[in-house]
Amino acid sequence: MTPTEIARVTDYLRRTFDNNQIAIDAPKKKGHPIEMRIGDEFVGVVHRDEDEGEVSYSLNLVILEEDLPPAP
């Protein structure tokens, strides 16, 4: 993703989820994942897909079992 795409997707997610703490970090090296975080907490990765000239973005959220409340 280009810096412009990262800024646009970040803006979209902040408006959609009404949360200005959402940030998307450019990968440190080419080919590495594009990470999304809320504040300092890593929450998932963003993928860019281009098919027949149409661009889309997907967000894969990561939920660790240790972060879940206890099972009833």
Backbone as CSV, one residue per row, in Angstrom:
resi,resn,N_x,N_y,N_z,CA_x,CA_y,CA_z,C_x,C_y,C_z
1,MET,0.850,-1.184,0.000,0.000,0.000,0.000,0.887,1.236,0.000
2,THR,0.455,2.231,-0.731,1.184,3.494,-0.756,0.842,4.308,0.488
3,PRO,1.661,5.305,0.817,1.322,6.174,1.948,-0.053,6.829,1.795
4,THR,-0.435,7.182,0.580,-1.755,7.780,0.348,-2.861,6.775,0.644
5,GLU,-2.694,5.536,0.205,-3.690,4.497,0.491,-3.798,4.249,1.990
6,ILE,-2.661,4.191,2.669,-2.673,3.986,4.118,-3.438,5.108,4.800
7,ALA,-3.198,6.346,4.401,-3.897,7.493,4.995,-5.396,7.421,4.730
8,ARG,-5.788,7.058,3.518,-7.211,6.987,3.178,-7.920,5.873,3.935
9,VAL,-7.287,4.697,4.020,-7.894,3.577,4.744,-7.954,3.894,6.236
10,THR,-6.909,4.509,6.775,-6.912,4.910,8.186,-8.061,5.865,8.462
11,ASP,-8.228,6.864,7.609,-9.317,7.829,7.778,-10.674,7.132,7.734
12,TYR,-10.847,6.224,6.784,-12.105,5.484,6.666,-12.396,4.695,7.942
13,LEU,-11.406,3.963,8.439,-11.607,3.146,9.639,-11.888,4.016,10.861
14,ARG,-11.184,5.136,10.991,-11.426,6.042,12.123,-12.854,6.578,12.101
15,ARG,-13.330,6.970,10.916,-14.700,7.490,10.807,-15.723,6.381,11.025
16,THR,-15.489,5.219,10.438,-16.434,4.109,10.536,-16.599,3.624,11.970
17,PHE,-15.491,3.519,12.692,-15.530,3.003,14.061,-15.485,4.112,15.112
18,ASP,-15.530,5.365,14.656,-15.529,6.528,15.553,-14.413,6.404,16.598
19,ASN,-13.197,6.171,16.099,-12.064,5.963,16.996,-10.799,6.541,16.363
20,ASN,-10.339,7.665,16.881,-9.151,8.316,16.336,-7.844,7.662,16.763
21,GLN,-7.917,6.623,17.586,-6.696,5.924,17.997,-6.283,4.846,16.998
22,ILE,-7.121,4.608,15.984,-6.788,3.609,14.968,-5.619,4.119,14.138
23,ALA,-4.640,3.249,13.939,-3.477,3.596,13.121,-3.092,2.397,12.269
24,ILE,-2.619,2.686,11.079,-2.094,1.649,10.197,-0.629,1.978,9.972
25,ASP,0.221,1.014,10.269,1.658,1.217,10.151,2.170,0.627,8.849
26,ALA,2.914,1.443,8.109,3.546,0.939,6.897,4.525,-0.159,7.289
27,PRO,4.667,-1.164,6.454,5.593,-2.248,6.801,7.031,-1.736,6.883
28,LYS,7.796,-2.330,7.795,9.190,-1.925,7.959,10.034,-2.354,6.754
29,LYS,9.644,-3.465,6.127,10.335,-3.955,4.938,9.297,-4.315,3.885
30,LYS,9.676,-4.164,2.632,8.778,-4.517,1.536,8.378,-5.988,1.643
31,GLY,7.089,-6.254,1.459,6.580,-7.611,1.516,6.115,-8.033,2.902
32,HIS,6.404,-7.215,3.916,5.944,-7.529,5.269,4.492,-7.076,5.436
33,PRO,3.788,-7.602,6.437,2.379,-7.240,6.617,2.199,-5.780,7.019
34,ILE,1.042,-5.260,6.666,0.650,-3.903,7.038,-0.201,-4.042,8.292
35,GLU,0.315,-3.549,9.414,-0.331,-3.775,10.701,-1.264,-2.638,11.085
36,MET,-2.392,-3.016,11.684,-3.335,-2.047,12.235,-3.289,-2.156,13.746
37,ARG,-3.344,-1.017,14.401,-3.375,-1.020,15.858,-4.366,0.020,16.349
38,ILE,-4.777,-0.153,17.590,-5.595,0.841,18.284,-4.770,1.256,19.486
39,GLY,-4.326,2.506,19.461,-3.365,2.937,20.465,-2.087,2.144,20.260
40,ASP,-1.619,1.504,21.319,-0.402,0.688,21.232,-0.693,-0.788,20.998
41,GLU,-1.970,-1.151,20.916,-2.364,-2.561,20.832,-2.525,-3.018,19.378
42,PHE,-1.727,-3.997,18.971,-1.867,-4.608,17.650,-3.207,-5.330,17.588
43,VAL,-3.987,-5.082,16.524,-5.289,-5.739,16.406,-5.458,-6.536,15.116
44,GLY,-4.596,-6.332,14.127,-4.757,-7.094,12.903,-3.896,-6.585,11.768
45,VAL,-4.139,-7.146,10.592,-3.392,-6.753,9.400,-4.355,-6.345,8.289
46,VAL,-3.885,-5.437,7.454,-4.658,-4.945,6.318,-4.030,-5.508,5.047
47,HIS,-4.875,-6.004,4.149,-4.411,-6.536,2.871,-5.018,-5.709,1.740
48,ARG,-4.222,-5.469,0.719,-4.692,-4.781,-0.485,-4.834,-5.829,-1.579
49,ASP,-5.953,-5.752,-2.315,-6.190,-6.679,-3.410,-6.590,-5.882,-4.641
50,GLU,-6.036,-6.248,-5.766,-6.420,-5.621,-7.030,-6.809,-6.722,-7.998
51,ASP,-8.045,-6.637,-8.511,-8.567,-7.645,-9.423,-9.279,-6.940,-10.561
52,GLU,-8.801,-7.152,-11.762,-9.385,-6.552,-12.961,-9.510,-5.040,-12.825
53,GLY,-8.484,-4.418,-12.238,-8.458,-2.967,-12.116,-9.206,-2.409,-10.919
54,GLU,-9.908,-3.253,-10.174,-10.635,-2.792,-8.985,-9.815,-3.108,-7.744
55,VAL,-9.657,-2.094,-6.892,-8.861,-2.242,-5.677,-9.794,-2.374,-4.481
56,SER,-9.462,-3.306,-3.588,-10.204,-3.447,-2.333,-9.198,-3.704,-1.216
57,TYR,-9.670,-3.500,-0.003,-8.830,-3.696,1.179,-9.589,-4.595,2.140
58,SER,-8.877,-5.503,2.782,-9.515,-6.346,3.790,-8.731,-6.221,5.089
59,LEU,-9.465,-6.344,6.175,-8.882,-6.251,7.504,-9.082,-7.584,8.201
60,ASN,-7.998,-8.187,8.634,-8.046,-9.450,9.355,-7.734,-9.156,10.816
61,LEU,-8.761,-9.231,11.688,-8.573,-8.966,13.112,-8.031,-10.201,13.808
62,VAL,-7.125,-9.982,14.726,-6.526,-11.064,15.497,-7.046,-10.968,16.929
63,ILE,-7.667,-12.050,17.414,-8.182,-12.091,18.782,-7.518,-13.276,19.476
64,LEU,-6.698,-12.974,20.454,-6.031,-14.030,21.214,-6.966,-14.567,22.284
65,GLU,-6.956,-15.870,22.463,-7.825,-16.467,23.478,-7.545,-15.875,24.852
66,GLU,-6.299,-15.584,25.134,-5.943,-15.038,26.450,-6.565,-13.665,26.708
67,ASP,-6.990,-12.984,25.647,-7.639,-11.679,25.797,-9.146,-11.788,26.015
68,LEU,-9.718,-12.977,25.812,-11.157,-13.174,25.965,-11.529,-13.306,27.442
69,PRO,-12.787,-12.959,27.776,-13.233,-13.194,29.153,-13.349,-14.698,29.397
70,PRO,-13.379,-15.105,30.655,-13.510,-16.539,30.947,-14.801,-17.108,30.355
71,ALA,-14.736,-18.365,29.948,-15.932,-19.048,29.429,-16.912,-19.263,30.578
72,PRO,-18.223,-19.192,30.275,-19.222,-19.392,31.344,-19.222,-20.815,31.876
